[in-house]
Amino acid sequence: MEERSPGSYRLSIRGSLLRSPFGIRNIKIYLDDFPLTDAGGNTYLNALDVNAIGQIQVLKGPQSSLYGANSGGVVLISPAELTGGKTALDFKLQGGSFGLFQENVGFGKNLGKYQFNLVQAYQHSDGYRNHSSMDRKYVQLSQKLDYSAIANAKALFFYSDLHYDTPGGLTEVQNNQNPQQSRPSAGAIKSAADQQAAIYSKTLYGGLSNNWQISKGFKHVASLFSSYTDFKNPFITNYEHRKEFTLGLRTYVQYERKLKDLNWKFDLGLESMKTSTDYHNSDNNSGAPGKLQAADRLKAISNVAFLHMDFNFLNKWLLELSGSANFYKYHYRSSFPIEISQKTNQFNTQFMPRAALSYLFDQHLSLRSSISKGYSPPTLAEVRSSNNSINVDLQPEYGWNYESGFRYEGWNKRFFADVTGFFYNLRNAIVRRLNNNDTEYFINAGGTRQWGLETSMSFWIISPGSDGWVKGLQLKTAYTLSRFKFKDYLDKTTSYSGNDLTGVPQNILVSSADLQLPKDFYVFIEHNYTSTIPLNDANTVYAKSYHLLQAKVGYKNLRISGVPVELFVGADNILNQKYSLGNDLNAANGRYFNTAATRNFYGGLALKLNTIH
């Protein structure tokens, strides 16, 4: 995950960054029971505030068999909930370098069968680079009602008001001269600051779900959700204004049966959603919309029917079989500069199977293997990209993924290791290209061959709660090897077959140490090594490798009027590395680089109050 400037996130799972100039594509994200990813394939992850999140689960590789269209993976986000007692109050305040300020308040109440959690948050940053400030206001309300002994209902609402400036990419020469500058003017093209290039995004999201335990092994879950986003993007060459409305349903039935030597379970369900988007592109007159350039309306419709089955034999063998039928189409019409009546582009129905088998040797060691097919149609932002043209020729990407691995846990659960090897043969890979005026378009680039190895280990050298000066010490390390190559990729007359996949480093190593000291003092240190990154399909330009070192020191045992308060300070990029995050892949005129912040510091306090009455 990268933040190219404050508020601008990009997320990559197993090389899925190729299609994302900004934002998140070909990854499906859920917030509790509700899809955050709309029918058009877009996800406003940066609308969320991290303090409103309770847990994040990442499913790597294609999961189209259960969650619908995706070729990168799935992210499941659980909202923050009441952690204990009848009433909970959380407060956090922190500030830091480059104008960082963040506050959030969380309040939860348990009233018998009814529980609610309310989170309010505000974040501001001036940013490291010129013209890179951001502000986000956020409110989230989650509720749960156990209205009977066999049923409950949940409701989730959030409102996000996000603004961040976009400083733009720099050439290597500009980056070396002054990495803090925003994109300067070039001939008749004005600078990012002159054009007030920025994102203004307001999102209102709501969902209702009902969980009904019909009988001992049989239940039904139904979820309704909707969102509205008002999105404005004054860019260098135009001013885009989008209004997006999504309405959807996800429902499934689950039946579970437990026998002496066999436990089995199946899920049968449907996910259906529709997203309508109005596009208006105008001239950008220094941050204000001018003469209309283009106006279009697109409507994406996504329907997924899925079946998932688990068979657990003798508590040793676990067989998973699942599959989905994906139906995807979009309607489009234009009102300016040429009026085009509504037309429909419908893709062929896709069946996405998955099979997985795992074996538990004993309480320490398990083995697993799986095969799955991934499928991801082009998003509306790729069909109708910033060149203001509707590309009806763009086709979905799809492919087969094979993986195997093992998991080991030993020494009284002090040591943990997980190793996964995989091969993903992706076809019709969608790739971003840019015109000389920085407007973008997308093409299908043959395919990719992705060999990968993912390893993670953790070891409690000193078990938590030990006697002595050191109460606990845990070391963690995670290594990822990515040998991703283009295959059968011909762009006009140029072949890129055999080249490294754009935007994917071959090696990433992340190591950390978590030290627990008496009286709830703690020290956390993390090191990240990322190897060189190809920035264009031709592999003629690479971002340099870098080492990032972070540290955080805190004290949780401070009591103010009996209320536990945590104090903390931290530092990022301690080695003061010069590196770039959120590189502009295949950038026009060599503007690849978005330099990240130099050495910076932060500090703050947090309090948590729980009562049992």
KEVEX-807667 format. One line per 3 residues: number of its first residue (from 1); their letters; for each residue x, y, z of C-alpha. Coordinates in pm, 1 decimal. Example, Ala and Ser with C-alpha at 12.3 -4.5 7.8 and 13.67 -1.06 7.14 Angstrom:
<atoms>
1	AS	1230.0 -450.0 780.0 ~ 1367.0 -106.0 714.0
</atoms>
This chain:
<atoms>
1	MEE	0.0 0.0 0.0 ~ 132.8 342.8 -96.9 ~ 38.8 702.0 -25.2
4	RSP	172.4 905.5 -315.9 ~ 78.1 1227.0 -134.4 ~ -137.3 1268.4 179.0
7	GSY	-481.4 1118.9 114.8 ~ -395.4 952.0 -218.2 ~ -380.8 575.1 -163.6
10	RLS	-286.5 289.7 -393.1 ~ -313.7 -75.9 -296.2 ~ -147.1 -367.4 -473.0
13	IRG	-194.5 -739.2 -409.4 ~ 37.0 -964.8 -610.0 ~ 115.7 -709.5 -878.5
16	SLL	-235.2 -569.6 -919.5 ~ -107.9 -209.7 -937.6 ~ -65.4 -216.7 -1315.0
19	RSP	-411.3 -72.6 -1384.9 ~ -421.2 190.2 -1110.0 ~ -287.7 538.7 -1187.9
22	FGI	-457.2 630.0 -863.3 ~ -719.0 461.5 -652.0 ~ -781.3 87.5 -636.9
25	RNI	-890.0 -146.3 -915.1 ~ -918.8 -525.3 -973.5 ~ -933.2 -573.3 -593.8
28	KIY	-1268.3 -628.6 -420.6 ~ -1311.7 -460.4 -81.4 ~ -1590.2 -521.0 170.5
31	LDD	-1682.2 -318.0 476.1 ~ -1851.8 -558.5 716.9 ~ -2133.5 -730.3 517.7
34	FPL	-2131.8 -468.7 242.1 ~ -1922.5 -426.0 -75.2 ~ -1725.8 -100.3 -69.9
37	TDA	-1625.3 -165.9 -431.1 ~ -1900.7 -45.0 -662.9 ~ -2039.8 -217.6 -972.5
40	GGN	-1805.4 -10.9 -1189.3 ~ -1500.3 -161.6 -1014.4 ~ -1396.9 151.6 -823.1
43	TYL	-1321.0 162.8 -447.9 ~ -1291.7 480.3 -240.9 ~ -1068.4 330.2 27.1
46	NAL	-926.8 674.3 111.6 ~ -1274.5 782.5 218.1 ~ -1234.8 569.0 532.9
49	DVN	-1051.7 675.2 847.7 ~ -818.9 415.1 996.6 ~ -948.6 479.1 1348.0
52	AIG	-1293.0 355.4 1241.5 ~ -1148.8 17.4 1139.8 ~ -1137.5 -273.1 1382.5
55	QIQ	-974.7 -546.3 1171.9 ~ -848.0 -606.9 817.6 ~ -825.1 -946.8 648.3
58	VLK	-643.5 -981.5 313.4 ~ -717.1 -1270.7 75.1 ~ -436.4 -1281.2 -179.5
61	GPQ	-488.9 -1385.7 -538.9 ~ -815.2 -1416.5 -734.5 ~ -1124.3 -1487.7 -522.7
64	SSL	-1387.2 -1454.1 -794.5 ~ -1548.9 -1783.2 -694.8 ~ -1705.3 -1628.1 -384.6
67	YGA	-1671.8 -1249.3 -408.4 ~ -1726.4 -1178.3 -775.1 ~ -1504.6 -1001.4 -1025.4
70	NSG	-1145.6 -955.2 -905.7 ~ -807.8 -1068.6 -1033.7 ~ -586.2 -931.2 -755.5
73	GVV	-752.9 -1029.4 -429.7 ~ -1008.6 -937.2 -166.6 ~ -986.8 -716.2 143.7
76	LIS	-1239.6 -767.6 425.5 ~ -1266.5 -472.9 666.7 ~ -1446.7 -495.5 1001.0
79	PAE	-1558.5 -166.5 1159.4 ~ -1440.9 -71.5 1506.9 ~ -1668.4 -207.8 1780.0
82	LTG	-1719.7 -188.1 2153.8 ~ -1427.4 -374.3 2309.5 ~ -1561.9 -446.0 2656.9
85	GKT	-1807.6 -341.4 2921.8 ~ -2127.9 -145.5 2874.4 ~ -1977.0 186.3 2763.7
88	ALD	-1655.5 261.8 2577.5 ~ -1493.6 596.8 2503.6 ~ -1178.7 633.8 2294.1
91	FKL	-993.1 955.4 2222.3 ~ -674.8 1005.9 2023.1 ~ -481.6 1320.0 1939.2
94	QGG	-154.6 1341.5 1750.4 ~ 56.1 1583.5 1552.9 ~ 380.0 1572.5 1361.3
97	SFG	605.6 1695.8 1085.3 ~ 477.7 1867.3 770.4 ~ 168.3 1998.2 946.2
100	LFQ	25.5 1661.1 1050.7 ~ -273.9 1685.7 1283.5 ~ -517.2 1407.3 1364.0
103	ENV	-794.5 1362.6 1618.8 ~ -1063.7 1104.9 1661.8 ~ -1333.1 1022.7 1915.3
106	GFG	-1504.5 686.9 1945.8 ~ -1806.7 618.0 2161.2 ~ -1977.5 281.9 2208.2
109	KNL	-2277.9 180.6 2414.3 ~ -2424.4 -159.6 2492.4 ~ -2792.8 -137.7 2589.1
112	GKY	-2881.7 -501.7 2631.5 ~ -2993.9 -628.2 2291.0 ~ -2890.6 -305.2 2116.6
115	QFN	-2533.1 -186.8 2060.1 ~ -2395.1 108.0 1869.2 ~ -2051.5 251.3 1791.4
118	LVQ	-1995.5 608.4 1676.8 ~ -1661.8 732.5 1538.1 ~ -1573.1 1090.1 1448.7
121	AYQ	-1234.7 1174.9 1296.9 ~ -1047.8 1464.7 1138.6 ~ -708.8 1460.0 971.6
124	HSD	-496.3 1737.2 817.1 ~ -152.4 1748.1 660.6 ~ 39.9 2016.9 475.2
127	GYR	239.7 1746.6 296.4 ~ 609.0 1719.2 221.3 ~ 584.4 1852.9 -132.6
130	NHS	449.1 2183.8 -249.7 ~ 76.6 2171.4 -324.6 ~ 13.2 1844.0 -134.7
133	SMD	-208.6 1936.4 159.7 ~ -507.7 1725.7 262.8 ~ -812.9 1738.5 490.9
136	RKY	-1055.1 1460.6 575.6 ~ -1368.6 1482.9 791.7 ~ -1525.8 1148.7 878.4
139	VQL	-1824.3 1015.5 1075.7 ~ -1922.4 648.5 1106.0 ~ -2212.0 484.9 1289.4
142	SQK	-2250.6 107.7 1323.5 ~ -2541.9 -54.0 1505.3 ~ -2657.8 -402.2 1595.8
145	LDY	-2991.7 -519.0 1734.3 ~ -3060.7 -874.0 1855.7 ~ -3435.1 -844.1 1799.3
148	SAI	-3497.8 -1213.1 1868.8 ~ -3317.3 -1519.7 2000.0 ~ -3246.8 -1638.4 1644.4
151	ANA	-3203.8 -1315.7 1448.5 ~ -3020.3 -984.7 1450.7 ~ -2999.2 -679.4 1230.6
154	KAL	-2700.2 -452.9 1162.2 ~ -2677.0 -105.8 1014.8 ~ -2365.6 79.0 899.2
157	FFY	-2342.7 439.4 782.3 ~ -2050.7 669.2 711.2 ~ -1995.9 1012.5 562.9
160	SDL	-1657.7 1122.9 434.6 ~ -1552.8 1466.7 310.8 ~ -1204.3 1439.8 160.9
163	HYD	-988.0 1698.4 -10.8 ~ -626.9 1661.5 -114.8 ~ -404.5 1850.6 -355.7
166	TPG	-226.7 1653.6 -627.4 ~ 129.7 1782.1 -680.5 ~ 186.0 1571.3 -994.2
169	GLT	478.4 1367.8 -1118.3 ~ 831.7 1494.2 -1175.1 ~ 1098.2 1399.2 -1424.9
172	EVQ	1423.1 1254.8 -1295.1 ~ 1600.9 1587.4 -1353.0 ~ 1329.0 1783.1 -1168.4
175	NNQ	1327.4 1527.1 -889.9 ~ 1703.4 1560.1 -842.7 ~ 1694.0 1940.0 -849.6
178	NPQ	1408.2 1987.8 -601.3 ~ 1202.3 1683.3 -494.7 ~ 964.1 1903.5 -293.5
181	QSR	838.7 2097.8 -592.2 ~ 502.8 2023.0 -750.6 ~ 478.7 1965.3 -1121.3
184	PSA	603.2 2283.2 -1296.0 ~ 460.7 2435.8 -1611.4 ~ 583.7 2311.6 -1950.5
187	GAI	526.3 2535.2 -2248.7 ~ 155.3 2605.8 -2284.1 ~ 67.6 2352.2 -2013.0
190	KSA	30.3 2518.9 -1674.6 ~ 168.3 2388.8 -1345.5 ~ -22.2 2175.9 -1094.0
193	ADQ	-33.8 2468.1 -849.8 ~ -154.2 2715.4 -1115.3 ~ -433.2 2476.8 -1214.6
196	QAA	-516.1 2402.0 -848.5 ~ -498.8 2029.4 -929.1 ~ -679.7 1843.4 -651.1
199	IYS	-939.7 1586.0 -551.9 ~ -1266.1 1680.0 -379.4 ~ -1465.1 1372.2 -283.7
202	KTL	-1775.8 1352.0 -67.0 ~ -1919.4 1005.0 -4.0 ~ -2231.5 895.6 182.5
205	YGG	-2257.4 519.6 236.3 ~ -2521.7 308.9 408.9 ~ -2601.7 -57.7 454.4
208	LSN	-2857.0 -276.1 633.6 ~ -2818.3 -650.1 695.3 ~ -3025.1 -921.0 860.5
211	NWQ	-2891.4 -1250.2 998.3 ~ -3156.6 -1516.5 1061.2 ~ -3063.2 -1850.1 1222.7
214	ISK	-3355.0 -2046.0 1080.6 ~ -3258.5 -2370.4 1252.3 ~ -2957.0 -2522.6 1425.8
217	GFK	-2751.5 -2557.9 1107.0 ~ -2938.2 -2334.2 864.9 ~ -2917.9 -1955.5 838.8
220	HVA	-2994.0 -1676.5 595.8 ~ -2807.5 -1345.8 558.2 ~ -2934.8 -1054.6 346.9
223	SLF	-2768.4 -714.7 298.3 ~ -2887.7 -399.6 123.5 ~ -2641.5 -117.4 55.0
226	SSY	-2619.3 211.2 -128.0 ~ -2371.7 495.0 -176.7 ~ -2351.2 837.0 -335.7
229	TDF	-2026.2 1011.6 -426.2 ~ -1975.9 1365.4 -548.8 ~ -1628.1 1366.4 -704.6
232	KNP	-1444.6 1668.0 -844.4 ~ -1096.9 1662.3 -997.4 ~ -947.3 1981.5 -1137.9
235	FIT	-657.3 1838.0 -1339.6 ~ -385.3 1993.2 -1554.2 ~ -583.6 1966.1 -1878.4
238	NYE	-947.6 1952.6 -1764.5 ~ -1192.5 1972.4 -1476.0 ~ -1378.2 1646.3 -1415.4
241	HRK	-1699.5 1628.2 -1212.9 ~ -1856.5 1287.3 -1145.1 ~ -2177.9 1202.1 -963.0
244	EFT	-2198.1 833.4 -875.5 ~ -2488.0 638.4 -727.7 ~ -2473.6 268.8 -630.4
247	LGL	-2750.7 36.9 -514.4 ~ -2700.6 -329.7 -437.3 ~ -2798.3 -651.0 -262.3
250	RTY	-2594.4 -942.3 -127.7 ~ -2771.6 -1246.8 12.9 ~ -2684.6 -1608.0 86.1
253	VQY	-2810.1 -1913.1 270.5 ~ -2575.0 -2135.9 470.1 ~ -2631.2 -2491.6 584.3
256	ERK	-2391.8 -2671.1 820.0 ~ -2399.1 -3032.8 935.6 ~ -2168.9 -3197.0 1187.8
259	LKD	-2130.1 -3576.8 1187.4 ~ -1890.3 -3808.2 1364.4 ~ -1608.2 -3805.9 1107.9
262	LNW	-1734.7 -3544.4 864.3 ~ -1836.1 -3181.9 901.7 ~ -1969.6 -3009.8 593.3
265	KFD	-2108.2 -2670.2 503.8 ~ -2236.8 -2497.0 195.4 ~ -2316.8 -2136.2 103.9
268	LGL	-2541.2 -2044.6 -186.9 ~ -2583.0 -1678.5 -267.9 ~ -2621.3 -1383.9 -499.4
271	ESM	-2463.1 -1038.2 -519.5 ~ -2622.8 -781.8 -746.5 ~ -2542.2 -413.0 -783.1
274	KTS	-2575.4 -120.7 -1020.0 ~ -2365.8 197.0 -1039.3 ~ -2469.3 501.4 -1242.0
277	TDY	-2210.4 768.6 -1317.4 ~ -2258.4 1110.4 -1475.3 ~ -1937.0 1249.5 -1625.8
280	HNS	-1880.8 1616.1 -1702.4 ~ -1540.4 1733.8 -1825.4 ~ -1472.8 2103.4 -1870.1
283	DNN	-1177.5 2330.5 -1923.1 ~ -987.9 2392.2 -1600.9 ~ -958.7 2764.2 -1542.2
286	SGA	-718.2 2770.1 -1249.3 ~ -929.5 2537.1 -1035.5 ~ -1272.0 2641.9 -1166.4
289	PGK	-1475.5 2463.2 -1438.1 ~ -1488.7 2641.3 -1771.8 ~ -1614.3 2548.5 -2117.0
292	LQA	-1768.0 2200.1 -2138.9 ~ -1548.3 1942.8 -2316.4 ~ -1752.0 1622.7 -2283.9
295	ADR	-2058.1 1483.0 -2104.3 ~ -2143.6 1114.4 -2078.0 ~ -2351.7 880.9 -1863.7
298	LKA	-2241.6 524.8 -1788.0 ~ -2421.6 257.0 -1592.1 ~ -2247.6 -63.7 -1481.0
301	ISN	-2448.6 -371.1 -1379.2 ~ -2278.2 -658.3 -1199.1 ~ -2448.5 -984.2 -1097.2
304	VAF	-2274.1 -1277.0 -929.4 ~ -2425.8 -1610.6 -827.4 ~ -2196.7 -1820.6 -607.7
307	LHM	-2175.6 -2159.2 -436.4 ~ -1919.4 -2256.5 -172.4 ~ -1878.3 -2595.6 -2.1
310	DFN	-1650.0 -2714.5 281.2 ~ -1585.0 -3077.5 373.5 ~ -1386.0 -3149.9 688.6
313	FLN	-1281.7 -3514.7 715.5 ~ -1159.2 -3650.4 1050.7 ~ -1050.2 -3298.0 1148.6
316	KWL	-749.0 -3361.5 923.0 ~ -855.7 -3300.7 563.0 ~ -1033.8 -2983.9 452.9
319	LEL	-1169.7 -2975.4 97.9 ~ -1313.6 -2650.3 -39.0 ~ -1507.0 -2634.2 -364.7
322	SGS	-1661.7 -2313.2 -491.8 ~ -1768.5 -2142.8 -808.6 ~ -1950.0 -1837.2 -936.3
325	ANF	-2124.6 -1720.8 -1248.7 ~ -2037.8 -1358.2 -1330.6 ~ -2268.8 -1142.5 -1541.7
328	YKY	-2135.8 -796.0 -1626.4 ~ -2247.2 -526.4 -1866.3 ~ -2252.4 -149.9 -1896.3
331	HYR	-2473.3 101.8 -2074.0 ~ -2338.1 428.1 -2210.6 ~ -2470.2 737.2 -2381.2
334	SSF	-2324.6 1077.6 -2466.3 ~ -2480.6 1421.9 -2469.1 ~ -2175.5 1632.1 -2563.5
337	PIE	-1993.7 1710.0 -2793.4 ~ -2178.4 1444.8 -2999.5 ~ -2510.1 1307.6 -2886.1
340	ISQ	-2515.4 927.3 -2880.4 ~ -2824.9 736.5 -2773.1 ~ -2787.4 462.2 -2513.6
343	KTN	-2590.7 157.4 -2615.3 ~ -2498.4 -158.4 -2425.5 ~ -2174.0 -351.3 -2402.9
346	QFN	-2227.9 -692.9 -2244.8 ~ -1946.0 -937.5 -2171.0 ~ -1982.9 -1313.3 -2193.1
349	TQF	-2093.0 -1494.0 -1879.0 ~ -1787.9 -1614.1 -1689.0 ~ -1775.7 -1921.1 -1464.3
352	MPR	-1510.9 -1886.2 -1192.8 ~ -1422.4 -2214.0 -1014.4 ~ -1194.3 -2269.1 -716.4
355	AAL	-1072.8 -2585.8 -543.2 ~ -853.4 -2602.2 -232.5 ~ -726.9 -2889.2 -20.0
358	SYL	-542.6 -2871.1 311.5 ~ -411.9 -3140.0 544.3 ~ -341.7 -3101.2 915.6
361	FDQ	-50.7 -3326.4 1011.9 ~ -75.7 -3239.1 1378.8 ~ -134.1 -2933.9 1596.7
364	HLS	185.8 -2779.1 1456.3 ~ 196.6 -2835.4 1078.2 ~ -53.5 -2801.4 792.9
367	LRS	-15.4 -2818.4 412.8 ~ -241.7 -2658.3 151.0 ~ -288.1 -2626.3 -225.5
370	SIS	-543.9 -2448.5 -440.4 ~ -637.7 -2367.3 -797.8 ~ -865.7 -2078.3 -889.0
373	KGY	-969.5 -1865.4 -1182.1 ~ -974.8 -1486.7 -1165.5 ~ -1182.4 -1246.0 -1369.9
376	SPP	-1191.5 -866.5 -1376.3 ~ -1376.5 -658.2 -1637.2 ~ -1254.1 -305.8 -1709.4
379	TLA	-1373.9 -46.9 -1461.7 ~ -1586.8 245.5 -1574.1 ~ -1281.8 468.0 -1512.7
382	EVR	-1091.4 257.4 -1768.3 ~ -1373.3 233.1 -2022.1 ~ -1419.8 609.1 -2004.1
385	SSN	-1073.7 736.2 -1907.8 ~ -938.9 1090.7 -1892.5 ~ -909.7 1118.2 -2270.5
388	NSI	-1292.6 1152.5 -2260.2 ~ -1341.2 862.7 -2502.1 ~ -1549.9 549.1 -2441.3
391	NVD	-1337.1 246.4 -2526.7 ~ -1585.5 -31.0 -2610.7 ~ -1300.7 -256.5 -2731.5
394	LQP	-1144.5 -297.7 -2385.8 ~ -1192.3 -657.3 -2269.5 ~ -1184.9 -822.5 -1923.8
397	EYG	-866.6 -977.7 -1790.0 ~ -875.8 -1334.4 -1658.9 ~ -644.9 -1618.7 -1568.8
400	WNY	-568.5 -1927.5 -1360.8 ~ -385.1 -1914.3 -1030.3 ~ -205.4 -2211.9 -873.2
403	ESG	-55.4 -2208.2 -527.3 ~ 73.8 -2430.5 -249.0 ~ 213.6 -2369.3 95.1
406	FRY	249.7 -2474.4 454.1 ~ 202.0 -2329.4 800.1 ~ 391.9 -2423.8 1112.5
409	EGW	339.7 -2323.8 1473.7 ~ 559.1 -2456.5 1754.8 ~ 754.0 -2401.6 2075.9
412	NKR	437.8 -2344.3 2278.3 ~ 303.0 -2117.3 2003.9 ~ 603.9 -1887.8 2030.2
415	FFA	719.0 -1957.6 1672.5 ~ 506.8 -1919.2 1360.1 ~ 597.0 -1964.0 992.2
418	DVT	390.0 -1943.1 674.9 ~ 524.0 -2007.2 323.3 ~ 327.6 -1980.9 -3.6
421	GFF	441.9 -2030.1 -361.5 ~ 215.7 -1939.7 -652.8 ~ 191.6 -1905.2 -1029.4
424	YNL	-66.5 -1680.3 -1194.6 ~ -112.8 -1693.6 -1571.7 ~ -309.3 -1376.8 -1647.8
427	RNA	-450.7 -1313.2 -1993.8 ~ -576.3 -991.7 -2154.0 ~ -395.8 -788.8 -1885.9
430	IVR	-525.3 -430.9 -1877.5 ~ -244.0 -175.3 -1901.2 ~ -247.9 202.0 -1869.5
433	RLN	-99.5 421.1 -2145.4 ~ -69.6 800.8 -2167.2 ~ -91.0 1051.9 -2447.3
436	NND	158.0 1338.5 -2467.4 ~ -94.5 1574.1 -2305.6 ~ -113.4 1340.8 -2001.6
439	TEY	-460.9 1209.4 -2080.6 ~ -476.5 834.7 -2032.6 ~ -620.0 534.4 -2208.6
442	FIN	-610.2 160.1 -2146.7 ~ -532.1 -140.6 -2364.4 ~ -527.3 -518.8 -2332.5
445	AGG	-162.2 -624.6 -2326.4 ~ -158.3 -995.2 -2401.5 ~ -83.0 -1152.3 -2066.4
448	TRQ	152.0 -1190.9 -1772.3 ~ 328.3 -1484.1 -1609.3 ~ 356.9 -1425.9 -1235.8
451	WGL	577.1 -1652.6 -1022.8 ~ 585.5 -1559.0 -657.7 ~ 698.9 -1665.9 -312.2
454	ETS	554.8 -1522.1 10.2 ~ 703.7 -1604.5 348.5 ~ 637.4 -1473.8 696.6
457	MSF	780.2 -1573.4 1034.7 ~ 742.8 -1453.8 1391.0 ~ 916.5 -1562.2 1708.4
460	WII	862.7 -1461.4 2070.0 ~ 1223.5 -1468.9 2190.6 ~ 1092.5 -1365.7 2533.1
463	SPG	731.0 -1466.8 2596.1 ~ 489.8 -1182.1 2678.7 ~ 432.3 -1135.6 3051.5
466	SDG	774.7 -1268.9 3149.0 ~ 945.3 -1164.7 3470.5 ~ 1247.7 -939.3 3455.1
469	WVK	1339.2 -613.4 3290.8 ~ 1218.9 -728.8 2947.5 ~ 856.0 -839.6 2962.9
472	GLQ	842.3 -961.8 2604.8 ~ 1032.2 -952.4 2275.4 ~ 890.4 -1058.9 1940.8
475	LKT	1073.1 -1058.3 1606.6 ~ 887.1 -1072.5 1276.2 ~ 1001.0 -1092.7 916.9
478	AYT	819.4 -1120.4 583.9 ~ 984.7 -1173.6 245.4 ~ 812.3 -1152.1 -92.1
481	LSR	972.6 -1260.9 -420.3 ~ 790.1 -1151.6 -736.6 ~ 914.4 -1273.4 -1073.8
484	FKF	640.6 -1121.9 -1286.7 ~ 687.2 -1098.4 -1663.7 ~ 485.6 -977.3 -1960.6
487	KDY	385.7 -1243.2 -2212.0 ~ 270.0 -1190.8 -2572.4 ~ 259.1 -814.0 -2520.8
490	LDK	277.8 -620.8 -2847.2 ~ 202.7 -246.3 -2842.5 ~ 166.9 -145.4 -3207.4
493	TTS	509.9 -246.1 -3341.7 ~ 696.8 -274.4 -3011.0 ~ 718.4 -603.9 -2823.1
496	YSG	745.3 -600.5 -2443.1 ~ 724.3 -977.2 -2400.9 ~ 967.5 -1101.3 -2137.4
499	NDL	995.1 -760.8 -1967.4 ~ 942.4 -717.3 -1594.1 ~ 587.1 -628.5 -1494.7
502	TGV	560.8 -252.3 -1453.1 ~ 537.0 -123.7 -1095.0 ~ 632.9 -450.7 -923.2
505	PQN	957.5 -478.0 -720.9 ~ 1119.5 -820.1 -736.8 ~ 1211.6 -827.7 -367.0
508	ILV	1046.8 -686.8 -55.2 ~ 1173.1 -764.6 295.4 ~ 998.0 -627.9 604.3
511	SSA	1136.6 -699.1 953.1 ~ 1025.2 -572.3 1292.1 ~ 1099.6 -597.6 1664.2
514	DLQ	835.2 -547.9 1933.5 ~ 988.3 -488.5 2278.4 ~ 769.3 -483.5 2591.1
517	LPK	915.1 -324.9 2904.9 ~ 796.3 -287.0 3267.3 ~ 505.4 -54.4 3352.0
520	DFY	366.1 -83.1 2998.6 ~ 653.8 87.0 2820.6 ~ 703.6 -43.6 2467.0
523	VFI	939.6 2.3 2171.8 ~ 854.4 -94.5 1814.6 ~ 1108.3 -85.5 1528.2
526	EHN	1047.5 -180.9 1165.1 ~ 1273.5 -200.5 859.2 ~ 1148.0 -220.0 499.0
529	YTS	1370.0 -302.3 202.6 ~ 1218.3 -263.1 -144.6 ~ 1422.2 -341.5 -456.5
532	TIP	1419.5 -148.3 -782.7 ~ 1083.0 -95.0 -954.3 ~ 1030.3 -79.9 -1333.6
535	LND	838.8 237.4 -1415.9 ~ 749.8 170.9 -1778.5 ~ 661.2 -132.8 -1987.3
538	ANT	984.2 -98.5 -2184.7 ~ 1188.6 -134.0 -1861.6 ~ 1407.3 161.2 -1959.0
541	VYA	1347.4 349.2 -1631.3 ~ 1358.9 204.6 -1279.3 ~ 1296.5 358.0 -938.7
544	KSY	1591.7 298.5 -708.8 ~ 1579.0 51.6 -421.4 ~ 1538.5 192.1 -70.8
547	HLL	1561.4 108.4 299.8 ~ 1298.0 252.3 533.4 ~ 1343.1 250.5 908.9
550	QAK	1058.8 338.6 1146.4 ~ 1034.3 342.6 1525.6 ~ 770.8 410.9 1788.4
553	VGY	807.6 441.3 2166.8 ~ 513.0 455.6 2402.8 ~ 390.8 439.4 2762.1
556	KNL	44.2 296.1 2835.9 ~ 41.2 311.3 3217.0 ~ -19.7 681.8 3277.7
559	RIS	-330.5 740.9 3492.2 ~ -518.2 1070.8 3493.5 ~ -810.7 1069.1 3740.0
562	GVP	-810.2 690.9 3708.6 ~ -833.4 699.4 3327.8 ~ -556.9 505.9 3142.7
565	VEL	-371.4 731.6 2899.0 ~ -113.2 624.0 2641.7 ~ 165.1 860.0 2535.6
568	FVG	368.6 787.3 2223.0 ~ 629.7 936.9 1990.3 ~ 759.6 800.8 1664.0
571	ADN	978.6 862.4 1363.0 ~ 951.4 761.8 998.4 ~ 1223.0 734.1 733.3
574	ILN	1487.5 757.4 1004.5 ~ 1764.9 689.4 750.3 ~ 1641.1 990.6 549.7
577	QKY	1615.9 792.0 228.0 ~ 1520.1 965.2 -94.3 ~ 1254.7 750.0 -257.1
580	SLG	928.9 773.2 -447.5 ~ 584.7 636.4 -358.3 ~ 294.0 600.6 -599.7
583	NDL	511.1 630.3 -906.7 ~ 331.5 734.3 -1225.4 ~ 366.9 421.9 -1438.6
586	NAA	421.8 471.5 -1812.8 ~ 415.2 846.4 -1748.2 ~ 417.1 1088.6 -2038.3
589	NGR	735.6 1288.7 -2092.6 ~ 921.3 1104.3 -1815.2 ~ 719.1 1240.9 -1520.5
592	YFN	739.1 919.9 -1314.0 ~ 838.4 1037.5 -967.9 ~ 636.9 1138.5 -659.8
595	TAA	901.9 1183.1 -393.8 ~ 802.3 1070.8 -45.2 ~ 870.3 1259.1 276.6
598	TRN	1216.7 1283.3 429.0 ~ 1282.7 1200.5 796.5 ~ 977.9 1302.9 999.3
601	FYG	837.9 1271.0 1350.6 ~ 503.7 1246.2 1527.3 ~ 368.8 1222.1 1879.5
604	GLA	41.4 1211.5 2063.7 ~ -180.3 1063.0 2327.8 ~ -468.1 816.7 2339.6
607	LKL	-712.0 722.2 2612.0 ~ -953.3 431.4 2640.2 ~ -1230.1 428.0 2898.1
610	NTI	-1446.1 119.8 2951.2 ~ -1715.2 86.2 3216.7 ~ -1913.7 -221.9 3312.0
613	H	-2221.0 -33.0 3433.8
</atoms>
